[in-house]
Amino acid sequence: MRLVSRILRPRVEATAHCDLPCGVYDPAQARIEAESVKAVQEKYQANEDPEFRERAVLIKEQRSELVKHHLWVLWTDYFKPPHFEKYPELHDLFNRATKAAGASGTKGSMDPASGQALLDLIAQIDKIFWETKQG
């Protein structure tokens, strides 16, 4: 039994954002969730029903968490030291974007302006991301 388990045990361990080193990264995942956040904020503003508003807050908070998750995956898994050397503003940009999706941003606000501010930061990350894919 020991021989079999020794033969069958993995020789290399790998980790990735999806538990499989797929290499698929795209800021579009964060952008789509952020678009949902902003749309929910707008719907909240246009509706006075308390049950609708309660549900909207919950959905917006969940989507804000997903935005942060997708940004963290890009920040920690895709971007490497050469990217940060070429784009020195990248760490600050990710920090501001994840905070914009957090309690001081969209997670804590029903103002669509905070949703737009988050989308604007993601657009800057997206631009840099695609520049890195060119070279």
MDAnalysis code that builds the backbone (N, CA, C; Angstrom):
import MDAnalysis as mda
import numpy as np

u = mda.Universe.empty(405, n_residues=135, atom_resindex=np.repeat(np.arange(135), 3), trajectory=True)
u.add_TopologyAttr("name", ["N", "CA", "C"] * 135)
u.add_TopologyAttr("resid", np.arange(1, 136))
u.add_TopologyAttr("resname", ["MET", "ARG", "LEU", "VAL", "SER", "ARG", "ILE", "LEU", "ARG", "PRO", "ARG", "VAL", "GLU", "ALA", "THR", "ALA", "HIS", "CYS", "ASP", "LEU", "PRO", "CYS", "GLY", "VAL", "TYR", "ASP", "PRO", "ALA", "GLN", "ALA", "ARG", "ILE", "GLU", "ALA", "GLU", "SER", "VAL", "LYS", "ALA", "VAL", "GLN", "GLU", "LYS", "TYR", "GLN", "ALA", "ASN", "GLU", "ASP", "PRO", "GLU", "PHE", "ARG", "GLU", "ARG", "ALA", "VAL", "LEU", "ILE", "LYS", "GLU", "GLN", "ARG", "SER", "GLU", "LEU", "VAL", "LYS", "HIS", "HIS", "LEU", "TRP", "VAL", "LEU", "TRP", "THR", "ASP", "TYR", "PHE", "LYS", "PRO", "PRO", "HIS", "PHE", "GLU", "LYS", "TYR", "PRO", "GLU", "LEU", "HIS", "ASP", "LEU", "PHE", "ASN", "ARG", "ALA", "THR", "LYS", "ALA", "ALA", "GLY", "ALA", "SER", "GLY", "THR", "LYS", "GLY", "SER", "MET", "ASP", "PRO", "ALA", "SER", "GLY", "GLN", "ALA", "LEU", "LEU", "ASP", "LEU", "ILE", "ALA", "GLN", "ILE", "ASP", "LYS", "ILE", "PHE", "TRP", "GLU", "THR", "LYS", "GLN", "GLY"])
u.atoms.positions = np.array([
    [0.814, -1.191, 0.000],
    [0.000, 0.000, 0.000],
    [0.865, 1.266, 0.000],
    [1.944, 1.255, 0.789],
    [2.831, 2.417, 0.826],
    [3.476, 2.658, -0.530],
    [3.838, 1.592, -1.191],
    [4.452, 1.715, -2.501],
    [3.483, 2.351, -3.494],
    [2.247, 1.913, -3.479],
    [1.230, 2.457, -4.387],
    [1.003, 3.938, -4.114],
    [0.846, 4.314, -2.855],
    [0.613, 5.726, -2.547],
    [1.825, 6.579, -2.893],
    [3.019, 6.036, -2.728],
    [4.225, 6.775, -3.093],
    [4.315, 6.951, -4.608],
    [3.938, 5.955, -5.337],
    [3.974, 6.029, -6.806],
    [2.921, 6.999, -7.321],
    [1.751, 7.005, -6.708],
    [0.634, 7.818, -7.194],
    [0.600, 9.239, -6.651],
    [1.421, 9.557, -5.657],
    [1.368, 10.910, -5.096],
    [1.857, 11.924, -6.131],
    [1.305, 13.132, -6.089],
    [1.720, 14.169, -7.050],
    [3.182, 14.555, -6.853],
    [3.863, 14.779, -7.932],
    [5.270, 15.170, -7.876],
    [5.420, 16.700, -7.839],
    [4.431, 17.401, -8.405],
    [4.468, 18.856, -8.470],
    [3.143, 19.389, -7.957],
    [3.202, 20.444, -7.159],
    [1.986, 21.085, -6.677],
    [1.839, 22.422, -7.383],
    [0.637, 22.707, -7.867],
    [0.367, 23.979, -8.544],
    [-0.919, 24.558, -7.984],
    [-0.974, 25.900, -7.919],
    [-2.187, 26.572, -7.477],
    [-2.498, 27.703, -8.445],
    [-3.773, 28.044, -8.536],
    [-4.217, 29.129, -9.403],
    [-5.558, 29.635, -8.903],
    [-6.028, 30.721, -9.488],
    [-7.277, 31.319, -9.022],
    [-8.466, 30.394, -9.184],
    [-8.393, 29.448, -10.068],
    [-9.522, 28.549, -10.287],
    [-9.148, 27.105, -9.962],
    [-8.120, 26.922, -9.124],
    [-7.647, 25.594, -8.719],
    [-7.160, 24.747, -9.884],
    [-6.875, 25.383, -10.974],
    [-6.292, 24.739, -12.143],
    [-5.483, 25.822, -12.840],
    [-4.242, 25.613, -13.120],
    [-3.443, 26.684, -13.732],
    [-3.844, 26.930, -15.191],
    [-4.997, 27.568, -15.364],
    [-5.556, 27.754, -16.703],
    [-4.895, 28.887, -17.475],
    [-4.364, 29.888, -16.766],
    [-3.736, 31.009, -17.443],
    [-4.726, 31.967, -18.070],
    [-6.006, 31.848, -17.738],
    [-7.024, 32.725, -18.309],
    [-7.284, 33.872, -17.329],
    [-6.905, 35.056, -17.737],
    [-7.101, 36.260, -16.931],
    [-7.700, 37.324, -17.822],
    [-8.599, 38.118, -17.277],
    [-9.196, 39.200, -18.050],
    [-9.914, 40.144, -17.093],
    [-9.614, 41.437, -17.163],
    [-10.311, 42.406, -16.315],
    [-11.808, 42.479, -16.613],
    [-12.246, 41.870, -17.689],
    [-13.676, 41.892, -18.035],
    [-14.520, 41.290, -16.917],
    [-13.997, 40.314, -16.215],
    [-14.757, 39.712, -15.116],
    [-15.071, 40.758, -14.048],
    [-14.092, 41.559, -13.678],
    [-14.308, 42.623, -12.690],
    [-15.230, 43.696, -13.262],
    [-15.027, 44.034, -14.532],
    [-15.851, 45.075, -15.155],
    [-17.320, 44.684, -15.195],
    [-17.610, 43.447, -15.568],
    [-19.001, 42.995, -15.655],
    [-19.668, 43.065, -14.277],
    [-18.970, 42.629, -13.252],
    [-19.538, 42.720, -11.903],
    [-19.726, 44.177, -11.485],
    [-18.781, 45.037, -11.844],
    [-18.896, 46.458, -11.512],
    [-20.054, 47.105, -12.279],
    [-20.272, 46.686, -13.514],
    [-21.433, 47.190, -14.267],
    [-22.722, 46.785, -13.564],
    [-22.747, 45.578, -13.035],
    [-23.912, 45.109, -12.277],
    [-24.109, 45.955, -11.023],
    [-23.027, 46.259, -10.329],
    [-23.098, 47.106, -9.128],
    [-23.742, 48.446, -9.473],
    [-23.244, 49.081, -10.516],
    [-23.767, 50.403, -10.890],
    [-25.238, 50.310, -11.304],
    [-25.592, 49.278, -12.051],
    [-26.983, 49.113, -12.483],
    [-27.908, 48.916, -11.280],
    [-27.461, 48.143, -10.302],
    [-28.264, 47.934, -9.091],
    [-28.401, 49.251, -8.323],
    [-27.325, 50.018, -8.259],
    [-27.395, 51.313, -7.581],
    [-28.427, 52.219, -8.263],
    [-28.442, 52.203, -9.587],
    [-29.405, 53.019, -10.329],
    [-30.839, 52.535, -10.093],
    [-31.038, 51.232, -10.116],
    [-32.372, 50.674, -9.876],
    [-32.843, 50.997, -8.455],
    [-31.941, 50.940, -7.511],
    [-32.259, 51.283, -6.124],
    [-32.779, 52.719, -6.044],
    [-32.075, 53.623, -6.714],
    [-32.460, 55.036, -6.677],
    [-33.842, 55.268, -7.295],
    [-34.223, 54.432, -8.250],
    [-35.485, 54.616, -8.980],
    [-36.658, 53.873, -8.337],
    [-36.439, 53.190, -7.218],
    [-37.494, 52.358, -6.634],
    [-37.626, 52.657, -5.138],
    [-38.826, 52.872, -4.697],
    [-39.087, 53.200, -3.293],
    [-39.503, 51.996, -2.456],
    [-39.733, 50.837, -3.071],
    [-40.195, 49.656, -2.352],
    [-39.105, 49.174, -1.389],
    [-39.402, 49.109, -0.083],
    [-38.368, 48.728, 0.886],
    [-37.819, 47.313, 0.686],
    [-38.660, 46.379, 0.286],
    [-38.172, 45.011, 0.048],
    [-37.240, 44.968, -1.163],
    [-37.603, 45.689, -2.212],
    [-36.742, 45.769, -3.391],
    [-35.400, 46.380, -3.010],
    [-35.456, 47.458, -2.255],
    [-34.229, 48.154, -1.861],
    [-33.339, 47.266, -0.996],
    [-33.940, 46.515, -0.094],
    [-33.159, 45.610, 0.752],
    [-32.446, 44.561, -0.101],
    [-33.170, 44.003, -1.049],
    [-32.576, 43.000, -1.955],
    [-31.473, 43.633, -2.809],
    [-31.710, 44.856, -3.274],
    [-30.718, 45.558, -4.095],
    [-29.416, 45.773, -3.325],
    [-29.539, 46.145, -2.062],
    [-28.338, 46.346, -1.233],
    [-27.557, 45.039, -1.121],
    [-28.261, 43.956, -0.854],
    [-27.600, 42.652, -0.715],
    [-26.874, 42.252, -2.007],
    [-27.555, 42.384, -3.127],
    [-26.950, 42.015, -4.421],
    [-25.744, 42.897, -4.724],
    [-25.888, 44.194, -4.470],
    [-24.786, 45.127, -4.739],
    [-23.566, 44.788, -3.893],
    [-23.785, 44.421, -2.633],
    [-22.670, 44.048, -1.767],
    [-22.001, 42.763, -2.249],
    [-22.779, 41.795, -2.692],
    [-22.211, 40.546, -3.219],
    [-21.391, 40.814, -4.479],
    [-21.932, 41.620, -5.363],
    [-21.218, 41.925, -6.608],
    [-19.950, 42.727, -6.331],
    [-20.000, 43.611, -5.352],
    [-18.806, 44.373, -4.983],
    [-17.700, 43.436, -4.494],
    [-18.075, 42.420, -3.718],
    [-17.096, 41.430, -3.263],
    [-16.503, 40.669, -4.449],
    [-17.332, 40.347, -5.433],
    [-16.825, 39.652, -6.621],
    [-15.855, 40.536, -7.402],
    [-16.149, 41.824, -7.475],
    [-15.220, 42.750, -8.139],
    [-13.864, 42.678, -7.445],
    [-13.878, 42.777, -6.115],
    [-12.620, 42.718, -5.370],
    [-11.893, 41.407, -5.634],
    [-12.612, 40.317, -5.639],
    [-11.992, 39.013, -5.896],
    [-11.303, 38.989, -7.264],
    [-12.012, 39.414, -8.288],
    [-11.433, 39.381, -9.639],
    [-10.239, 40.326, -9.765],
    [-10.308, 41.466, -9.098],
    [-9.158, 42.372, -9.118],
    [-7.968, 41.763, -8.390],
    [-8.213, 41.135, -7.243],
    [-7.115, 40.506, -6.494],
    [-6.448, 39.397, -7.305],
    [-7.240, 38.639, -8.032],
    [-6.663, 37.574, -8.863],
    [-5.726, 38.177, -9.905],
    [-6.158, 39.225, -10.566],
    [-5.286, 39.886, -11.543],
    [-4.036, 40.443, -10.871],
    [-4.244, 41.120, -9.766],
    [-3.148, 41.798, -9.060],
    [-2.110, 40.798, -8.570],
    [-2.557, 39.698, -8.002],
    [-1.620, 38.771, -7.370],
    [-1.171, 37.620, -8.268],
    [-1.982, 37.261, -9.253],
    [-1.654, 36.093, -10.079],
    [-1.176, 36.451, -11.486],
    [-1.791, 37.438, -12.103],
    [-1.409, 37.747, -13.490],
    [-0.205, 38.689, -13.555],
    [-0.308, 39.833, -12.901],
    [0.745, 40.834, -13.013],
    [1.993, 40.392, -12.257],
    [3.122, 40.522, -12.915],
    [4.419, 40.074, -12.388],
    [5.354, 41.282, -12.208],
    [6.495, 41.104, -11.533],
    [7.420, 42.223, -11.293],
    [7.760, 43.054, -12.540],
    [7.994, 42.451, -13.702],
    [8.279, 43.307, -14.863],
    [7.125, 44.258, -15.216],
    [5.882, 43.819, -14.976],
    [4.732, 44.692, -15.238],
    [4.742, 45.880, -14.277],
    [5.046, 45.603, -12.998],
    [5.051, 46.666, -11.999],
    [6.215, 47.632, -12.223],
    [7.292, 47.136, -12.819],
    [8.406, 48.019, -13.160],
    [8.028, 48.937, -14.310],
    [7.372, 48.378, -15.305],
    [6.964, 49.175, -16.475],
    [5.814, 50.122, -16.146],
    [4.932, 49.702, -15.253],
    [3.757, 50.500, -14.878],
    [3.798, 50.738, -13.357],
    [4.611, 51.681, -12.902],
    [4.786, 51.881, -11.461],
    [3.500, 52.296, -10.736],
    [2.519, 52.781, -11.458],
    [1.252, 53.190, -10.852],
    [0.311, 52.011, -10.597],
    [0.693, 50.825, -11.035],
    [-0.206, 49.669, -11.005],
    [-0.606, 49.245, -9.591],
    [0.334, 49.201, -8.664],
    [-0.017, 48.824, -7.286],
    [-1.043, 49.805, -6.708],
    [-0.787, 51.100, -6.878],
    [-1.708, 52.111, -6.362],
    [-3.065, 52.018, -7.050],
    [-3.061, 51.750, -8.331],
    [-4.307, 51.623, -9.081],
    [-5.146, 50.453, -8.561],
    [-4.514, 49.318, -8.348],
    [-5.238, 48.168, -7.797],
    [-5.720, 48.459, -6.370],
    [-4.888, 49.097, -5.584],
    [-5.286, 49.437, -4.218],
    [-6.519, 50.339, -4.235],
    [-6.499, 51.366, -5.061],
    [-7.646, 52.274, -5.145],
    [-8.890, 51.562, -5.680],
    [-8.706, 50.666, -6.661],
    [-9.852, 49.961, -7.245],
    [-10.482, 49.001, -6.237],
    [-9.656, 48.263, -5.511],
    [-10.238, 47.333, -4.534],
    [-10.911, 48.101, -3.390],
    [-10.351, 49.242, -3.007],
    [-11.010, 50.066, -1.995],
    [-12.308, 50.663, -2.549],
    [-12.334, 51.002, -3.829],
    [-13.546, 51.546, -4.454],
    [-14.660, 50.504, -4.505],
    [-14.290, 49.230, -4.442],
    [-15.292, 48.158, -4.400],
    [-15.613, 47.759, -2.968],
    [-14.926, 48.338, -2.004],
    [-15.094, 47.962, -0.612],
    [-16.067, 48.854, 0.137],
    [-15.970, 48.791, 1.467],
    [-16.905, 49.494, 2.342],
    [-16.897, 51.006, 2.139],
    [-15.757, 51.557, 1.784],
    [-15.697, 53.008, 1.558],
    [-16.092, 53.374, 0.129],
    [-16.416, 52.371, -0.665],
    [-16.823, 52.600, -2.058],
    [-18.184, 52.001, -2.335],
    [-18.261, 51.176, -3.366],
    [-19.557, 50.653, -3.805],
    [-20.229, 49.744, -2.798],
    [-19.456, 49.019, -2.022],
    [-20.068, 48.122, -1.033],
    [-20.829, 48.919, 0.024],
    [-20.374, 50.124, 0.303],
    [-21.003, 50.946, 1.325],
    [-21.839, 52.088, 0.806],
    [-22.074, 52.144, -0.504],
    [-22.800, 53.273, -1.076],
    [-23.828, 52.809, -2.109],
    [-24.949, 53.493, -2.122],
    [-25.952, 53.230, -3.159],
    [-25.941, 54.333, -4.218],
    [-24.909, 55.153, -4.214],
    [-24.774, 56.232, -5.187],
    [-24.133, 55.684, -6.463],
    [-24.832, 55.777, -7.598],
    [-24.261, 55.279, -8.854],
    [-22.930, 55.943, -9.231],
    [-22.660, 57.104, -8.678],
    [-21.368, 57.758, -8.955],
    [-20.214, 56.903, -8.422],
    [-20.423, 56.216, -7.312],
    [-19.358, 55.343, -6.797],
    [-19.171, 54.137, -7.719],
    [-20.259, 53.666, -8.305],
    [-20.161, 52.583, -9.291],
    [-19.391, 53.027, -10.525],
    [-19.650, 54.252, -10.960],
    [-18.930, 54.770, -12.128],
    [-17.457, 54.977, -11.814],
    [-17.158, 55.465, -10.626],
    [-15.755, 55.653, -10.241],
    [-15.014, 54.312, -10.251],
    [-15.676, 53.269, -9.780],
    [-15.077, 51.926, -9.808],
    [-14.847, 51.478, -11.250],
    [-15.830, 51.684, -12.099],
    [-15.681, 51.316, -13.519],
    [-14.525, 52.074, -14.170],
    [-14.352, 53.341, -13.813],
    [-13.258, 54.137, -14.379],
    [-11.894, 53.560, -13.969],
    [-11.764, 53.133, -12.717],
    [-10.509, 52.533, -12.267],
    [-10.255, 51.195, -12.969],
    [-11.292, 50.405, -13.118],
    [-11.145, 49.120, -13.820],
    [-10.747, 49.358, -15.271],
    [-11.266, 50.413, -15.887],
    [-10.898, 50.734, -17.276],
    [-9.400, 51.036, -17.380],
    [-8.838, 51.694, -16.381],
    [-7.397, 51.975, -16.394],
    [-6.594, 50.684, -16.266],
    [-7.051, 49.789, -15.396],
    [-6.390, 48.494, -15.258],
    [-6.502, 47.702, -16.547],
    [-7.668, 47.740, -17.155],
    [-7.908, 47.036, -18.409],
    [-6.949, 47.510, -19.506],
    [-6.760, 48.807, -19.591],
    [-5.851, 49.375, -20.606],
    [-4.430, 48.832, -20.418],
    [-3.952, 48.856, -19.190],
    [-2.610, 48.340, -18.910],
    [-2.545, 46.841, -19.178],
    [-3.575, 46.114, -18.745],
    [-3.615, 44.667, -18.962],
    [-3.421, 44.344, -20.441],
    [-4.177, 44.997, -21.304],
    [-4.078, 44.681, -22.738],
    [-2.761, 45.140, -23.337],
    [-2.177, 46.192, -22.781],
    [-0.830, 46.577, -23.241],
    [0.178, 45.477, -22.905],
    [0.034, 44.858, -21.743],
    [0.963, 43.788, -21.365],
    [0.772, 42.542, -22.241],
    [-0.418, 42.347, -22.762],
    [-0.689, 41.187, -23.611],
    [-0.080, 41.369, -25.010],
    [0.223, 42.614, -25.398],
    [0.808, 42.902, -26.709],
    [2.270, 42.493, -26.781],
    [2.945, 42.542, -25.644],
    [4.387, 42.316, -25.685],
    [4.892, 41.209, -24.907],
])
